[in-house]
C-alpha cells in the first residue's frame, strides 16, 4: 500500500463522538512519548500531519486521520507516565478501553513499544487485556535507529522471551524508525492485508 492522501478529521473526548463506523480503523496505542505521532507522520509521508512533542502525555483525545479516503488511522492517548493527575490518567484509560470495546470497525491495534526499554509491566498487561477481549493487535517496536543491531537483537530476544511467558507464540511485530522510514512498507502492507480481510467480512450492500 502507498499513502497518497492523508488528512486529520476529528478529535473526540468520548467514543460516541467518533466518526460513524463505515470505514475500517487501525488504532495506535502505547505509553506516553513512545512515538505514536512520529510513526503516523512517517507512514503517511507528512511531517506535520500529527503533532509531535518531547513532552509525554500530549495526546489526550482520540484523533482520527482519514487515509486514502478508505480507512482511519486512530491515534489514542498514551498510557503510563504523563504529567497529569491520577484522575485524568484514569479518564484516559477509560476512554481507551471504551474505544476498543465499542468500535466495531476497529480492525487491529498497533501497540507501540520503545525498543530501547526493557519489557514494561503496563505494556504487557495491556496486551494481555487485548488478548483476553479477543482484540487483534500487532506490536510496533519504535526508534530502532537509536540502537546498534547487536543491542536491538538482544532487546528483542529479551522481549520475546518475556512475551512467551504469557503467549503460546509471539504476536505479529514490526521494527520501525520514524527518521529512516524503516518498517514503513511492512506496516502499510500489513494494514492493506487486514483491510482486505475486513472488506471480505463486511461487503458493501
C-alpha positions as CSV (number, residue, x, y, z in Angstrom):
1,X,0.0,0.0,0.0
2,X,1.1,3.6,-0.7
3,X,-0.5,6.5,1.1
4,X,-1.4,9.2,-1.4
5,X,-3.9,11.2,0.7
6,X,-4.0,11.8,4.5
7,X,-5.9,14.3,6.5
8,X,-6.8,14.9,10.1
9,X,-10.6,14.6,10.5
10,X,-11.6,15.0,14.2
11,X,-10.6,14.7,17.8
12,X,-13.0,13.1,20.3
13,X,-13.1,13.1,24.0
14,X,-15.7,10.3,24.0
15,X,-16.1,7.2,21.8
16,X,-19.7,8.3,21.0
17,X,-18.2,11.4,19.3
18,X,-16.0,9.4,16.9
19,X,-16.8,9.2,13.1
20,X,-19.5,6.8,12.0
21,X,-18.3,3.2,11.7
22,X,-18.4,2.9,7.9
23,X,-14.6,2.5,7.3
24,X,-12.0,0.2,8.9
25,X,-9.8,1.6,11.7
26,X,-6.3,0.9,12.8
27,X,-5.5,2.2,16.3
28,X,-2.1,3.2,17.6
29,X,-1.6,2.9,21.3
30,X,1.4,2.9,23.7
31,X,3.0,4.5,26.6
32,X,3.4,8.3,26.6
33,X,6.2,9.5,24.4
34,X,6.7,6.2,22.6
35,X,6.5,7.9,19.2
36,X,2.9,7.4,18.0
37,X,2.7,10.8,16.3
38,X,6.1,10.4,14.7
39,X,5.1,7.0,13.3
40,X,1.9,8.4,12.0
41,X,3.8,11.1,10.1
42,X,6.3,8.6,8.8
43,X,3.7,6.1,7.5
44,X,1.8,9.0,5.7
45,X,5.0,10.8,4.5
46,X,3.7,14.0,6.0
47,X,5.8,15.6,8.7
48,X,3.2,17.8,10.3
49,X,0.1,15.6,10.0
50,X,0.2,14.5,13.7
51,X,1.6,16.9,16.2
52,X,4.7,15.6,17.9
53,X,6.1,16.7,21.2
54,X,9.0,15.8,23.6
55,X,6.6,16.2,26.5
56,X,4.9,12.9,27.5
57,X,1.1,12.9,27.5
58,X,0.4,15.4,24.7
59,X,-2.2,13.3,23.0
60,X,-5.3,13.5,25.3
61,X,-8.1,12.8,22.8
62,X,-9.0,10.1,20.2
63,X,-7.6,11.5,17.0
64,X,-8.9,10.2,13.6
65,X,-6.9,10.6,10.4
66,X,-8.5,9.6,7.1
67,X,-6.1,7.8,4.8
68,X,-6.6,7.4,1.1
69,X,-10.4,8.1,1.7
70,X,-10.5,4.4,2.6
71,X,-9.5,3.8,6.3
72,X,-8.8,5.6,9.5
73,X,-5.6,5.7,11.4
74,X,-6.5,6.4,15.1
75,X,-4.1,8.0,17.5
76,X,-5.1,7.1,21.0
77,X,-3.9,8.8,24.3
78,X,-0.7,7.5,25.7
79,X,-0.9,5.5,28.9
80,X,1.6,5.3,31.7
81,X,3.7,8.2,32.7
82,X,2.3,11.6,31.9
83,X,2.3,15.0,33.7
84,X,-1.4,14.8,34.5
85,X,-3.4,14.0,37.6
86,X,-4.3,10.4,38.5
87,X,-7.9,11.4,37.8
88,X,-7.0,12.4,34.2
89,X,-4.9,9.3,33.7
90,X,-7.9,7.1,34.8
91,X,-10.1,9.1,32.4
92,X,-7.7,8.4,29.5
93,X,-7.6,4.7,30.3
94,X,-11.4,4.6,30.4
95,X,-11.5,6.3,27.1
96,X,-9.1,3.8,25.6
97,X,-11.0,0.8,26.9
98,X,-14.3,2.2,25.7
99,X,-12.8,2.7,22.3
100,X,-11.7,-0.9,22.0
101,X,-14.9,-2.3,23.5
102,X,-17.3,-0.3,21.4
103,X,-15.7,0.4,17.9
104,X,-16.9,-2.5,15.8
105,X,-14.9,-1.3,12.8
106,X,-11.6,-1.4,14.7
107,X,-9.6,-4.0,12.6
108,X,-6.4,-4.1,14.5
109,X,-4.5,-2.3,17.2
110,X,-0.8,-1.5,17.0
111,X,0.8,-1.5,20.4
112,X,3.9,0.7,20.2
113,X,7.0,-0.2,22.3
114,X,10.3,1.7,22.6
115,X,12.8,-0.8,21.5
116,X,15.4,0.6,24.0
117,X,13.3,-0.1,27.1
118,X,13.0,-3.4,28.8
119,X,9.6,-5.1,28.9
120,X,7.3,-2.9,30.9
121,X,4.5,-4.3,33.1
122,X,1.9,-1.8,31.9
123,X,2.6,-2.7,28.2
124,X,2.4,-6.5,28.9
125,X,-0.8,-6.1,31.0
126,X,-2.4,-4.1,28.2
127,X,-1.5,-6.7,25.6
128,X,-2.9,-9.3,27.8
129,X,-6.2,-7.3,28.2
130,X,-6.4,-7.1,24.4
131,X,-5.9,-10.9,24.1
132,X,-8.5,-11.7,26.8
133,X,-11.0,-9.5,25.0
134,X,-10.2,-11.0,21.6
135,X,-9.0,-7.8,20.1
136,X,-6.4,-8.3,17.3
137,X,-3.1,-6.4,17.7
138,X,0.4,-6.2,16.5
139,X,3.5,-4.8,18.3
140,X,5.5,-2.0,16.7
141,X,9.0,-1.5,18.1
142,X,9.9,2.1,17.6
143,X,13.2,4.1,17.5
144,X,15.3,1.2,16.3
145,X,17.8,3.7,14.8
146,X,18.8,4.6,18.4
147,X,20.4,1.1,18.9
148,X,23.1,-0.9,17.3
149,X,22.0,-4.1,15.6
150,X,23.6,-6.1,18.4
151,X,21.7,-4.2,21.1
152,X,18.5,-4.3,19.2
153,X,18.6,-8.1,18.7
154,X,19.5,-8.5,22.4
155,X,16.5,-6.4,23.5
156,X,14.1,-8.2,21.0
157,X,15.2,-11.6,22.3
158,X,14.5,-10.4,25.9
159,X,11.1,-9.1,24.9
160,X,10.1,-12.3,23.0
161,X,11.2,-14.4,26.0
162,X,9.0,-12.3,28.3
163,X,6.0,-12.5,25.9
164,X,6.3,-16.3,25.7
165,X,5.7,-16.5,29.4
166,X,2.0,-15.5,28.6
167,X,1.5,-16.2,24.9
168,X,1.8,-19.5,23.1
169,X,3.6,-17.6,20.3
170,X,4.8,-14.1,20.0
171,X,2.3,-11.7,18.4
172,X,3.0,-10.2,15.0
173,X,5.6,-7.4,15.3
174,X,7.3,-4.8,13.3
175,X,10.6,-2.8,13.6
176,X,10.3,0.9,12.8
177,X,12.2,4.1,12.7
178,X,10.5,7.4,12.1
179,X,13.7,9.0,10.9
180,X,14.9,6.4,8.4
181,X,11.4,5.2,7.5
182,X,12.4,1.6,8.3
183,X,9.3,-0.5,8.6
184,X,7.0,1.8,6.6
185,X,6.3,-0.6,3.8
186,X,5.9,-3.6,6.1
187,X,3.3,-1.8,8.4
188,X,1.4,-0.4,5.4
189,X,1.3,-3.8,3.6
190,X,0.0,-5.4,6.8
191,X,-2.7,-2.8,7.1
192,X,-3.6,-3.4,3.4
193,X,-3.8,-7.2,4.1
194,X,-6.1,-6.6,7.1
195,X,-8.3,-4.3,5.1
196,X,-8.8,-7.0,2.5
197,X,-9.9,-9.4,5.2
198,X,-12.2,-6.8,6.7
199,X,-13.8,-6.0,3.4
200,X,-14.5,-9.7,2.7
201,X,-16.2,-10.0,6.0
202,X,-18.1,-6.7,5.5
203,X,-19.2,-6.5,1.9
204,X,-20.8,-3.2,0.8
205,X,-24.5,-3.8,0.3
